[in-house]
Every structure is written in C-alpha cells, then in structure tokens.
Amino acid sequence: EVQLVESGGGLVQPGGSLRLSCAASGFTFSSYEMNWVRQAPGKGLEWVSYISSSGSTIYYADSVKGRFTISRDNAKNSLYLQMNSLRAEDTAVYYCARERGVGWFDPWGQGTLVTVSS
Amino acid sequence: QSALTQPASVSGSPGQSITISCTGTSSDVGSYNLVSWYQQHPGKAPKLMIYEVSKRPSGVSNRFSGSKSGNTASLTISGLQAEDEADYYCCSYAGSSISWVFGGGTKLTVL
C-alpha cells in the first residue's frame, strides 16, 4: 500500500523553527517528485514547495521563499521541510504529496499541524 | 500568483448533476492541460479525483468528469450521492518557477 506519513508538527513561537518529516512506503520513493502543500485552519489548499526525484530541482511558493527548505533522503525514503523564521500566517496543516504526473498529487499524507503562536 | 477562482458553494439533490467551475488565467489554466481536482472530506486529506483536465484515476467513479475551455476548467458530478458532499479544489500547473496554484475551494452540499 502506498503511504505517506508526516510528523514533526507542533506549537512554536513566532520566529522559531520546526522540521517536518514525511516517511514514504509502498513505492519506489526515489522515482517520484514530491511536494508540500498546506492548509490554514478553515482555509483552502496552498502549494508550498516541490523537489525533483533526485533533489536537484527545487521550487518554493513566494510566501515561504528564503525561510523554508525542502530536502529528501532517498536512502531513507523520507522528505523533509525545514521551516525557519516562522510567522503566525504559517499556521496550517502541512501535507506531503507524491507527484504522479506534472501537477497532480496522489496520494497525500494525513497531514501534520503546525501552530505558530506566542 | 493568485489563487484560481471557484464558487464558494454549490448544492444539488441526490441524483442530480452539478458543475464546479475553476477560472484561472492564460498563464495557468489557459496554457496547460494540467488541471487536477481534489475531494476533501472534513478532517481528511485531499483525494485526487481528476488529473490532466479530464482523466480519472483508477477507483474514482465515472460519475466524476472534467473539462476545460479557455481559462476555465470544470468538474461535473452526475448522479449526486450523499457521500459526494465535501470540499472540492482545482489545481493548475503555472509554469516551472511559479509551479502550482490551487483554487479557493468549493463546498458541495447534497440536499
């Protein structure tokens, strides 16, 4: 069964840092591009970041550029999101999602909640 | 990059058909046949329903269909069922540096 499991969310103060992880199983992780997508409470989906299968190509949404860093470890079947200089508006459920084709995400993990508050 | 525009809500009775629109620009929806649709039930992760405008992943009911005309994509659900009640999001590729943009979401209510 193809599965993605996020972890690492929690409560952090503004300006703080957090590292999210996404553990993949049931497929050849190193063959797929991966993404992070977030959803603020009661709001819609927002694409956050993309990483190619090898890790050589990376993109970020303007809202997180310069503060967030996406990475992956294909030997550990894991995807990461290092989040620095966190702001209240970064509060959201963060999902990792496999990109099966250009622009379509399947499956998604169950999400991990990040709350930025003092 | 602005979000794609979707109606906030749509509704229909069981057995009826509904259509959800998703309006973008010539830089995203209008430029690429790379529109996807996701269904999200409360407290759950999104689920892929349509990809590349009109293709259905295996396991998705053929009651779900997608189309596109110009800068607007559409998701049609025929034979509405109670379990179709959920939020629906469109997504479009927007070029290599901007990458992906989502719609604001549409809440479907089955009356």
Contacts between the chains, C-beta under 8 A, distances in Angstrom:
chain1	res1	chain2	res2	distance
A	35	B	100	7.4
A	37	B	46	7.9
A	37	B	102	7.8
A	44	B	3	7.0
A	44	B	89	6.4
A	44	B	102	6.1
A	44	B	103	7.1
A	44	B	104	4.7
A	44	B	105	4.2
A	45	B	38	7.4
A	45	B	46	6.7
A	45	B	89	5.3
A	45	B	91	7.5
A	45	B	102	4.4
A	45	B	105	7.2
A	46	B	102	6.5
A	47	B	91	7.7
A	47	B	99	6.3
A	47	B	100	4.2
A	47	B	101	6.8
A	47	B	102	6.3
A	50	B	99	5.6
A	50	B	100	7.4
A	59	B	96	7.3
A	59	B	97	6.5
A	59	B	99	4.7
A	61	B	1	7.9
A	61	B	99	7.6
A	62	B	1	7.3
A	95	B	45	6.1
A	95	B	46	7.3
A	97	B	46	8.0
A	100	B	51	7.6
A	101	B	51	6.2
A	101	B	52	6.8
A	102	B	34	5.4
A	102	B	93	5.8
A	103	B	32	7.5
A	103	B	34	4.1
A	103	B	35	7.7
A	103	B	36	5.9
A	103	B	51	7.7
A	103	B	91	6.5
A	103	B	92	6.8
A	103	B	93	3.9
A	103	B	100	5.8
A	104	B	34	7.6
A	104	B	36	4.2
A	104	B	48	6.1
A	104	B	51	3.8
A	104	B	52	7.0
A	104	B	91	7.6
A	105	B	36	7.2
A	105	B	38	7.6
A	105	B	46	7.6
A	105	B	48	6.5
A	105	B	91	7.6
A	106	B	48	4.0
A	106	B	51	7.7
A	106	B	57	6.5
A	107	B	45	7.6
A	107	B	47	7.8
A	107	B	48	7.6
A	108	B	45	4.1
A	108	B	46	5.3
A	108	B	47	7.5
A	109	B	45	6.5
A	110	B	45	5.5
A	111	B	45	6.0
